[in-house]
């Protein structure tokens, strides 16, 4: 361990603000990219589910309509 | 000889490959970054001139190296895509660009935050900094250009050409510290025969460089998967995959 105490570790020889800002921004930035992709996948799933439901609804409505026609 | 590559022109195969590679990128990356960062922050000795502020090097240099490496990767994909007309390569460019932009941002941001205490300024229009800023604009240009076309084959061709043209910036960034009298310091580790850094400072840096590379790989895999799914949303395999709860990729 290079530092004598935890306080000295946080202080970084007076450069604490600069060092910690760099590291926090870097890792938050990288993490954001992962979260973004997770979100994008979720959106894609929702879109496909919605589209699929719509196709099913149209199919059902058509069946109903043709049923009604044949009943007449 | 290159026959094993052919199936990957089929997006479904590439999607599966990315899914298989992802954990092999992600977990070693987390392990390397954890060890490298803790080692660099807490155990490496302080620099004799810069004190503890030099510890920013453990993210600044990996970010900068990856910003250039990823750009080179985009250009190679662009070349392959244009020559052999493989659209998976275009998707690869679209997948890598935002990761590269983030790495460039990291290099610039940590550089500014490092520059303030060491040089007394956040920013100077020095050759290294300016050429790296141009790299960020190239990345943003690629992202914007890809988004500007509805026809993604056209978009892919456009960004492939742009990536290839932008490669001229890479040697400029690399040699800027030799060609011009810059404020930015010279190379630290690329002088392999005689690196100007002591080994107990060098090791955590190497771990973090590798870690950043693997993180970028993991992100590129994930992005490429989502890009493929977006393009192939109407295909049966993609529909099945997206509609099932068990996707193999959270």
Interface residues (C-beta under 8 A of the other chain):
Chain A: X1 X2 X3 X9 X12 X13 X14 X15 X18 X19 X21 X22 X23 X25 X26 X29 X30 X33 X34 X37 X38 X40 X41 X44 X45 X47 X48 X49 X52
Chain B: X37 X41 X42 X43 X44 X45 X46 X51 X52 X53 X55 X56 X59 X60 X63 X98 X99 X102 X105 X106 X109 X110 X113 X114 X116 X117 X215 X219 X222 X223 X226 X229 X230 X233 X238 X239 X242 X243 X247 X249 X250
